[in-house]
Amino acid sequence: MVVGSVSFPQVVADTRRWLERAVIGLNLCPFAKAVHVKGQVHFAVCEADNAAAVLESLDAEITALLEHEAGERDTTLLVVPRGFDEFLLFHDLVRQGERLIARRKLGGVLQLASFHPAFVFAGAEEEDMANFSNRSPWPTLHLLREESVDRAVAAFPQAEAIYEANIETLERLGLPGWQALGAGRS
């Protein structure tokens, strides 16, 4: 499948490169390296360009994640390269995904994080470098196991300091530094 002139394998390659260069390379998430190195991150791409079909894919990925042991598949990145370039539209999709997890009574078992090329924190300016901690090359829904998150946070002293450290890192890096990472779309 192709999105514009980019194939789905390239979408996965872009996402993997972003994970390695930005998320792990800049240590934006100190927990990401271990699961990535162990091959426990599952990359999936959803062909759909509408919320109902994306939610069906998310539901299937939830089921697949839970069918695997954490040691085999600890987390899933579901990339949605079509139909959700507008951040607020994607933000609404994330809320629907959170409701899906709640309807399946998986609160406390799974959580949903999100990344988007135009991510903006509430109250932040669009160009604020803090936003880049949640900017990815493609709209991405991230399924995490609560148990794994809890274990990682317990093992990491001062986990609450991660956000502030990320802001400092990103502000030091600046937009030219971010662009030099080559962690965007192909």
KOLSEVO-229919 format. One line per field, with one value per residue (C-alpha): residue number from 1; chain; y, x, z. Coordinates in Angstrom, 3 decimals. Example, Ala and Ser with C-alpha at 12.3 -4.5 7.8 and 13.67 -1.06 7.14 Angstrom:
! KOLSEVO-229919
miza (1/2)
marke (A/A)
north (-4.500/-1.060)
east (12.300/13.670)
up (7.800/7.140)
This chain:
! KOLSEVO-229919
miza (1/2/3/4/5/6/7/8/9/10/11/12/13/14/15/16/17/18/19/20/21/22/23/24/25/26/27/28/29/30/31/32/33/34/35/36/37/38/39/40/41/42/43/44/45/46/47/48/49/50/51/52/53/54/55/56/57/58/59/60/61/62/63/64/65/66/67/68/69/70/71/72/73/74/75/76/77/78/79/80/81/82/83/84/85/86/87/88/89/90/91/92/93/94/95/96/97/98/99/100/101/102/103/104/105/106/107/108/109/110/111/112/113/114/115/116/117/118/119/120/121/122/123/124/125/126/127/128/129/130/131/132/133/134/135/136/137/138/139/140/141/142/143/144/145/146/147/148/149/150/151/152/153/154/155/156/157/158/159/160/161/162/163/164/165/166/167/168/169/170/171/172/173/174/175/176/177/178/179/180/181/182/183/184/185/186)
marke (A/A/A/A/A/A/A/A/A/A/A/A/A/A/A/A/A/A/A/A/A/A/A/A/A/A/A/A/A/A/A/A/A/A/A/A/A/A/A/A/A/A/A/A/A/A/A/A/A/A/A/A/A/A/A/A/A/A/A/A/A/A/A/A/A/A/A/A/A/A/A/A/A/A/A/A/A/A/A/A/A/A/A/A/A/A/A/A/A/A/A/A/A/A/A/A/A/A/A/A/A/A/A/A/A/A/A/A/A/A/A/A/A/A/A/A/A/A/A/A/A/A/A/A/A/A/A/A/A/A/A/A/A/A/A/A/A/A/A/A/A/A/A/A/A/A/A/A/A/A/A/A/A/A/A/A/A/A/A/A/A/A/A/A/A/A/A/A/A/A/A/A/A/A/A/A/A/A/A/A/A/A/A/A/A/A)
north (0.000/3.521/6.843/9.591/8.518/6.715/2.969/1.425/-0.183/3.329/4.597/1.911/2.786/6.478/5.575/3.244/5.920/8.501/6.041/5.359/8.891/11.070/9.043/6.825/8.958/12.041/9.881/11.436/8.180/6.392/3.229/2.900/1.637/-1.621/-2.768/-1.701/-3.518/-6.662/-6.499/-6.020/-3.043/-4.035/-1.671/-1.734/0.493/1.143/1.644/3.394/7.101/7.292/7.010/3.952/1.845/3.070/2.142/-1.348/-1.624/-0.329/-2.889/-5.658/-4.406/-4.356/-7.985/-8.957/-7.199/-8.984/-12.343/-11.987/-12.131/-8.797/-10.422/-11.039/-7.905/-5.237/-2.315/-1.445/1.591/1.806/4.319/6.037/7.704/8.576/10.960/12.407/15.059/17.637/17.464/18.243/15.540/13.086/14.289/13.361/9.918/9.458/10.241/7.650/5.157/5.836/5.217/1.930/0.816/1.804/-0.041/-3.148/-2.706/-2.499/0.615/-0.246/-2.873/-0.714/2.953/4.905/7.535/9.525/11.194/13.446/15.562/18.705/17.865/20.910/20.778/22.652/26.284/26.003/27.912/25.767/26.401/25.614/22.983/21.110/19.966/17.993/15.459/14.199/14.878/11.896/11.604/10.134/10.157/7.302/5.571/3.948/1.059/0.507/-2.148/-0.451/-3.144/-2.427/1.321/0.876/-1.365/1.095/4.088/2.231/1.444/5.009/7.453/10.764/9.657/12.898/14.794/13.241/15.929/18.791/17.066/16.613/20.302/21.238/18.780/19.988/23.673/23.124/21.232/23.823/23.422/23.172/20.416/18.569/18.777/17.536/14.334/13.210/11.790/13.043/11.671/10.340)
east (0.000/1.152/0.337/0.992/4.388/5.369/4.859/3.710/7.160/8.611/6.079/7.358/10.973/10.272/8.662/11.500/14.086/12.176/12.058/15.789/17.058/14.638/12.866/15.840/18.669/17.622/16.473/12.989/11.679/14.271/12.133/12.020/15.534/15.195/11.991/13.291/16.625/14.773/12.492/9.376/8.014/5.422/5.000/1.665/0.230/-3.479/-4.604/-7.827/-8.485/-11.607/-12.096/-14.371/-11.928/-8.908/-10.683/-11.296/-7.563/-6.789/-9.183/-7.412/-4.011/-5.266/-6.316/-3.025/-0.982/-2.845/-2.420/1.367/3.473/5.141/8.533/7.572/5.504/5.487/4.078/2.509/2.913/-0.075/0.792/-2.097/-0.632/-3.919/-6.705/-5.397/-2.848/-4.958/-3.909/-7.317/-8.977/-6.315/-6.760/-10.445/-9.432/-7.190/-10.125/-12.216/-9.368/-9.281/-13.045/-12.527/-10.028/-12.506/-15.393/-13.233/-12.641/-8.896/-8.280/-5.386/-4.237/-3.478/-3.008/-2.993/-0.383/-0.238/2.264/1.626/3.709/1.804/1.413/0.825/0.362/-2.683/-1.763/1.555/2.608/2.910/6.662/7.395/10.157/8.396/5.828/8.555/8.611/5.325/6.016/6.451/6.745/3.221/0.129/0.733/-1.326/0.866/-0.505/1.367/0.925/0.232/2.198/5.274/4.900/4.575/7.646/9.691/8.638/9.465/12.935/13.576/14.336/12.545/10.346/8.399/11.528/11.466/9.166/11.346/14.514/12.887/12.048/15.626/17.010/14.692/15.253/19.028/18.671/16.415/14.600/17.784/19.079/15.760/15.756/19.366/18.285/16.568/13.707/10.902/9.097/11.044)
up (0.000/-0.800/0.899/-1.605/-2.876/0.355/0.842/4.092/4.598/4.330/6.907/9.298/8.438/9.144/12.469/13.453/12.551/14.664/17.577/17.329/16.630/18.589/21.274/22.157/20.754/22.722/25.659/25.503/26.935/29.063/28.942/25.148/24.508/26.451/24.725/21.313/21.722/22.854/19.781/21.920/19.962/17.366/14.407/12.582/9.863/9.410/5.812/6.822/6.531/8.723/12.470/12.473/10.463/12.437/15.661/14.241/13.579/17.056/18.525/16.594/17.784/21.383/21.038/19.394/22.075/24.851/23.111/23.412/26.536/27.373/26.847/23.238/22.484/25.139/23.191/19.838/17.611/15.245/12.547/10.765/7.664/5.939/6.862/10.129/9.180/11.037/14.694/16.221/14.121/15.303/18.896/18.627/17.317/20.377/22.678/20.835/21.246/24.975/25.140/23.265/25.921/28.640/26.921/26.765/30.510/29.967/32.038/34.332/31.815/28.774/28.138/24.913/24.131/20.920/18.642/15.660/13.255/14.332/18.043/20.236/24.008/25.305/25.873/23.996/20.920/17.788/17.469/21.153/21.203/24.061/21.482/19.712/22.551/21.054/17.383/15.110/11.346/11.060/13.297/15.730/18.408/21.053/23.116/26.373/29.053/32.399/34.229/32.109/32.582/36.355/36.459/34.374/36.474/39.708/38.370/37.256/40.052/39.614/36.700/37.084/36.002/32.503/31.069/32.342/31.096/27.682/27.461/28.356/25.787/23.034/23.754/23.699/20.423/18.783/15.489/13.375/15.649/15.475/11.693/11.592/13.374/10.178/12.218/9.965/6.943/3.979)
